Amino acid sequence: MSIVNRRSVLGGALAVTATTATGWPAAASAETPAAPAGAPAPRPVAPVNAEIAAAHAAVYKTLPEVVVGVDVEDLMKIHTAADADALRPQLVAQVWKDTGVMPTGLPTVRRDVGVPAELPAFTGVRRYDRLEVAMPFGYVATVFVLEPTRSKHRRVAFYHNGHGEPLDTMQRVAQGLLDHGYTVLLFAMPFYHWNPKTIQDPADPSVQLQPSHNDLPQWESLSYSPLALFLEALAVSMNYVQKTYRPSSVQMVGLSGGGWATTIYPALDPRITRSYPTAGSLPFFVRPGSPKPSPTRGDWEQRQDMQPGFYGLADFPDLYALAAVGRHRRQMQILNRFDECCFNGVGHRSYEAAVRQRIAIIGTDAVSNESNGHWELLEDATHGEHTISPYALSVILWDLDVHCAHLP
C-alpha cells in the first residue's frame, strides 16, 4: 500500500511516499514539492485498494437501504455545549450507579517491573510500570505504563485493545506513539489478554466464574452496572496519570472493542483530549445495513437492547459529540470499508456530514470564534483487515503532531 501526499494530489501530481514499520511516512521523494519552512507536513492520504475493492460485492460500496430517509440531525439530542454538559453526568451515573460520579481513587502501582511477558517487544522504552485497579467482585484489572526513552513533551496516550485481537496492531500503534515521545498506557478488555479471566459469582463470592461479555447481566443490580468493568480501569488510570505526569494532553486510540471503549470513555471524561476509535461502533440505525450485520451488532456492552438505560440517553452520534466537544478536543472515527469483521461498508456516510456539522456549530466560540471541538471520520479502504492500518496510523500521528505541536 502506498500513501499519497495530499498536497501533490491537490496540485495535480501523484507523489507516493513509502511507510516505515509504524506506518509513518518516510521522507518525501524528490518529486514531492517541499513544504514552506515551518509549515506542517501535508496530511497523508491513500487511494482505495483496487484489488481488494474488486473482490468485494456492491454492498461494500453503496449506502444500505436502512439508512435512507433517516434524519440524523433530528436523531441527535445535543444541540449546544450546555446540552453536552447536562448529558454527560447522566451517562456517568448509568455506569457508576452506586456513587453517580466517576471514580476518584488511584491504582496500586508496581514500578519498573521489567519487560512484561504478556506484551510484545517494544523499542525505546525507558521503564515499564504496572497499574492494578481493584473493582467489585474481586476483579483486578491490569494496565501497563510504557515510558519512552526520549521525549520532548508531557503528552500521554492510552491504547485499548479489543476482544482478543492479536497484539500486532497494538504493537504497531504503541511503538509509533513511543517513537513520537508519548508515555503509553496499554489497556485490555475484561477477561482478555493480561486481565483476569474469572470473576466472583454474584451469588457466592467463594466461587469464581469465567463469563463472556454476554453473560454479564447476572452481575447487574440497582447499585452496580457491569459497564464499570470496561471503564473503571480507564478512569482510575487517568487519575494516576494526572497526578503523576501532569500531562499537557491525553490521547486515546483503540481497536474493535477497544474502539468502542475509545468512543465511550472520552464521551464521559473530557480529560481525554483527542481520541481515535477504530472499527468500534456505528449508530444503531446503521448497523443492520452493514455487510456483516451479526458481528456489527456487538457484544453486551455495545447493544441498545442490553443497555436501554445508557443508550436510551444517547445514541452514538451524541456519544461522538460528547467525545469531541470542548476546548482543543478532537475525535477522528476510523472505519475500515472492507473490514473482514465488522463495522464495514459505507453506511457511515449517512451520518458523517451531519455529526461533523453539528459539532462544528457547537464548538464555535461566538466571542473568540475559536474552535472548541472537532469531529471527523476517516474511511480506510486501503486493506481488508480488522486492524488499525499503517495508513490510518500515519494519519493519527500526523493529526497529533499538527494539533499538539503547541503543547509542552
Secondary structure as GFF3:
##gff-version 3
##sequence-region A 1 408
A	DSSP	beta_strand	3	5	.	.	.	ID=ss1
A	DSSP	alpha_helix	6	11	.	.	.	ID=ss2
A	DSSP	beta_strand	16	17	.	.	.	ID=ss3
A	DSSP	beta_strand	44	45	.	.	.	ID=ss4
A	DSSP	alpha_helix	50	54	.	.	.	ID=ss5
A	DSSP	three_ten_helix	58	60	.	.	.	ID=ss6
A	DSSP	three_ten_helix	65	67	.	.	.	ID=ss7
A	DSSP	alpha_helix	72	75	.	.	.	ID=ss8
A	DSSP	alpha_helix	81	95	.	.	.	ID=ss9
A	DSSP	beta_strand	108	110	.	.	.	ID=ss10
A	DSSP	beta_strand	125	134	.	.	.	ID=ss11
A	DSSP	three_ten_helix	136	138	.	.	.	ID=ss12
A	DSSP	beta_strand	140	148	.	.	.	ID=ss13
A	DSSP	beta_strand	155	160	.	.	.	ID=ss14
A	DSSP	alpha_helix	168	179	.	.	.	ID=ss15
A	DSSP	beta_strand	183	187	.	.	.	ID=ss16
A	DSSP	beta_strand	199	201	.	.	.	ID=ss17
A	DSSP	beta_strand	204	209	.	.	.	ID=ss18
A	DSSP	three_ten_helix	213	219	.	.	.	ID=ss19
A	DSSP	alpha_helix	227	245	.	.	.	ID=ss20
A	DSSP	beta_strand	249	255	.	.	.	ID=ss21
A	DSSP	alpha_helix	257	268	.	.	.	ID=ss22
A	DSSP	beta_strand	274	278	.	.	.	ID=ss23
A	DSSP	three_ten_helix	287	289	.	.	.	ID=ss24
A	DSSP	alpha_helix	293	296	.	.	.	ID=ss25
A	DSSP	three_ten_helix	300	302	.	.	.	ID=ss26
A	DSSP	alpha_helix	308	313	.	.	.	ID=ss27
A	DSSP	alpha_helix	316	324	.	.	.	ID=ss28
A	DSSP	beta_strand	330	336	.	.	.	ID=ss29
A	DSSP	three_ten_helix	347	350	.	.	.	ID=ss30
A	DSSP	alpha_helix	352	363	.	.	.	ID=ss31
A	DSSP	beta_strand	374	380	.	.	.	ID=ss32
A	DSSP	alpha_helix	390	404	.	.	.	ID=ss33
###
